[in-house]
Amino acid sequence: MQATKVCLTLTESTIEKNLALVERYRNYIDIAELRADYLDEDESLHIRKFPRLAKIPCILTIRRVSDGGAYRAGESSRAMLFAHAMAFADDQHRENNFQYVDFEDDFFVSNLEDAAMAFGTRIIRSYHNMKEPVSNIVKRCDEMRRTGYEIPKIAFMPKSLDDVKNLFYETRDFSNYDHILCAMGSMGVASRILAYKTHSFLTYTSAKDGENSLKNIGHIDPLALDQVYHFRKLDERTKIFGVTGWPLEKTDSPKLHNAGYKMHSMNAVYIPLPSADIHQTIKFANEIGMQGISVTVPHKETVVSDLFEVDEHVKEIGACNTIVRKNGEWCGYNTDFSGFAKALLEFTGLKNLRHKKVSIIGAGGAARAIACAIKILGGKACVFNRTHSRAEQVADTFGFESASLTADSIGMLKKYSDLIIQTTSVGMNSTEMSNVQNDPIYFYKFSGKEILFDIVYTPEITPIMQRAMMAGCKVCNGSEMLKYQAYEQFKIFTGVEYA
């Protein structure tokens, strides 16, 4: 089978806008899929000329609503639109015709099929399940492929990472004819980046700023697929790494790690693996042969039970953010504490935290790593958490005080206010002004003398940071911490210094 092709799905409302996207991404794609179901009604008259204007192999798709599309008229109207778009094909210059047409597995119109065969247009016979995973994938494809000229396509919405794992498992040796496979949604992104492993004929992408964005079903921008994940260079010899967490809505780790692999000319890729269950992440990693994983919230503590061996820092902290497979077993490390310590000292200009009183907001895996770093740096701390018992557990481990994260603890916050470290995910992706939902200490009034370190790095200035800045405080986000802990992870993964 040939290398997996990159298909740009076009969902703009006019032919002109869709052609503009083809031009923008031409160097990064092999095929363009015209989603005619998204076109304005009067634009349907011009569908036929699209392949000639696009100057690239094209797929014609008119997806009905029940299959995740936007076409709301009846099947007879849809059949007529297909017929109009395929009529008057160019026998002399077949590149001016649609080279592919997407018909669902229950859509059979003999005249359209005959026309496709006559003019060299291959039929993609597709099945979409927007709610459930699909099993027995190879058998389903065999049944859908009525002729050798058809390309079966299955796209489904996984409920868990196990469903995506099963896709890879069932298709590991599926390479005897062209087919298209993908798991949709954020959990299915791996099936798009690693499409070569399922031997998929193509992988779908779309513009991140498109008029009708398909990001919700897991589409990646073609530029990101090429520049971040180096898609065209991936093969069976590629070493696979990644980051797991939940919901893992946004992470800069793939950019950082993949840039490192490129810099060192390594055949490796680092992918996002959203999963609510760390045990499923481990099973998925074993199935596709991953070498290492960065672990983020909420799995830094629960992952430890899946590990064969951990280093002394994981033992002390009770949390792990880096796992590597060695001799078939998973081993754990913690680079959060050292990455934080380096970023903090660089930010403050201090050599240590002696005589400093520190508030740690939160009691998760990151808080445990930061508490360890503060202890090593000689600081005194109080751990604050909404569930006081969890704060006590962290505090007792490192010989610190603890308090509930409520307005009743303002006195303790003031006592430990030389440095306030925000370790929770509260405020992530929030661009609103500080409020009870996005600011974990909304009830605390900054004096302007505090130093605030928020480990969140998206957005660059979080609501709590904005409020502290307005009071005159010195503030820092978690971008440098991310960078330094990732550099250590990179060395653990590859045995090579990042730079």
Residue, then its C-alpha position, 0 to 999 in steps of 0.5 A: m500500500q502507498a503512504t497515507k495521504v493527507c486530505l484537507t476537508l473543506t467546509e466553507s460556504t462558497i467555492e471561492k473560500n474553499l479554493a483559498l484554503v486549498e492554496r493556503y495548504r497546497n504544500y501540505i496536502d495530497i487531496a481536497e475533500l469538498r464538503a458540498d453539504y456546507l455550501d450556500e444553496d446557490e453555490s451548488l451550481h458551481i460544484r462541477k468546476f471545483p476540481r479543475l479550479a483546485k488543481i489537486p485530486c478531489i473528493l466530493t462529499i455531501r454529508r447528511v446530518s445523521d452522519g455528522g454533516a450539514y445536508r438537511a434536504g431529502e435523499s432524492s435531492r441529494a442524489m440529484l446534487f451528486a448527479h449534477a456535480m458528476a455530470f459532463a465529466d471530462d474524458q480527455h482530462r480526467e484530472n478535471n473530474f472528481q477523482y473520488v466520491d463519498f457514498e454512505d454504505d446505505f446509499f445506493v443509486s445505480n446511475l451514480e455508481d455507473a457514472a463514477m465507474a465510467f469516468g474513473t471516479r473511485i467510490i469511498r463507501s463510508y460508515h459513520n457512527m457519531k455516538e458509538p465505537v465500531s468493532n469487527i472493523v476488518k469484517r465491516c470493511d470487507e462487507m462494505r467493499r462490494t467491488g475492488y474499485e471501492i474504498p471502505k471508510i469507517a469513522f466512529m466516536p470512541k467512548s474511551l481510549d480502549d476503543v481507539k486501542n481496539l482500532f489499532y489492534e484489529t487493523r495491525d495487519f490490515s493492508n490488502y486493499d485501500h481503506i480509510l479508518c479514523a476514531m473521531g473526537s479528542m481521544g481519536v487524534a492518535s488515529r489521525i497522526l498514526a494513520y500509517k499504523t492502521h494502513s489508512f488510505l488517507t487522514y483527514t485535516s481541516a483549517k483550524d480557523g475554518e468557517n465551520s470548524l471540525k475541531n470537535i471531531g478531532h481534525i488537525d490543521p494541515l500545517a500542524l500535522d506537518q510542522v509539529y508532527h512531521f506526518r510524512k516522515l512517520d513510519e514503522r521505525t518511528k519511536i512514539f512518545g506522548v502526553t496523557g491527561w484529562p481532559l488535556e484540552k490544550t498542551d504545548s508539550p508536542k511542539l516542544h518534544n517534536a521540535g527536539y526530535k527534529m533538531h536531533s534528526m530523530n525518527a520519533v513523534y510525540i502525540p497527545l493521548p487524552s484519557a480519563d483512565i490512566h490504566q487504559t493509557i498504559k494498555f494503549a501504549n503497549e498496543i502501539g509500542m510507545q516508548g515513553i509518556s508524560v503524565t499530567v493531571p489527574h493521573k500523576e498519583t494514580v499512575v504509580s500503581d501501574l509502574f514496575e519501578v520508580d525513582e527516589h523522587v517518585k517515592e518521596i513525592g508520591a506522584c509521577n509525571t514521566i514514564v518510560r518502558k524499559n525491557g518491557e516494563w514501565c518505570g516512573y520518574n518525576t521531573d516536575f520538582s526540578g523543573f519548578a525549582k529551576a524556573l522559580l529560582e530563575f524567576t525570583g533571582l534567589k539562590n534558595l528559599r531560606h527564611k521564605k514562607v510559601s503558600i501552596i495552593g492545591a494538593g494534587g501531584a503537581a503540588r506534591a512535587i512543588a512541596c518537595a522542591i520547596k523543602i529542598l530549597g529550605g522554605k517553610a510552607c502551608v498547603f491549602n486545599r478545598t478538601h483539608s484532609r488532602a492538604e494534610q496528607v501533602a503537608d505531613t509528608f514534607g513537614f509543612e502546615s496545612a489549611s482549608l482553601t476557604a476565606d476562613s484561612i485568609g490569616m494563614l495565607k497572609k502568614y505564608s505570603d512571601l511566595i504564593i504558588q498556584t498548582t491547580s488547573v483552575g484558571m486554565n483557558s480562562t480569559e475572564m476577569s477573576n471570579v470564584q470559578n477561575d481564581p482559587i483564592y478569589f477571596y484573598k486581597f493581594s498587598g502587592k508584596e507577594i510573589l505569585f507563581d501560577i503553574v498554568y501557562t494557558p492563557e499566558i496571564t491567568p485571572i489570578m495573575q492579572r489580579a496580582m499584577m494589578a496589586g503590584c505583585k511580581v508574577c510568573n506563569g508555568s511556561e518555563m517550568l514546562k520547558y525545564q521539566a520537559y527538557e529532563q523528560f526528553k533526556i529520559f526518553t532519548g538519552v540525549e540532552y535537549a540542547 
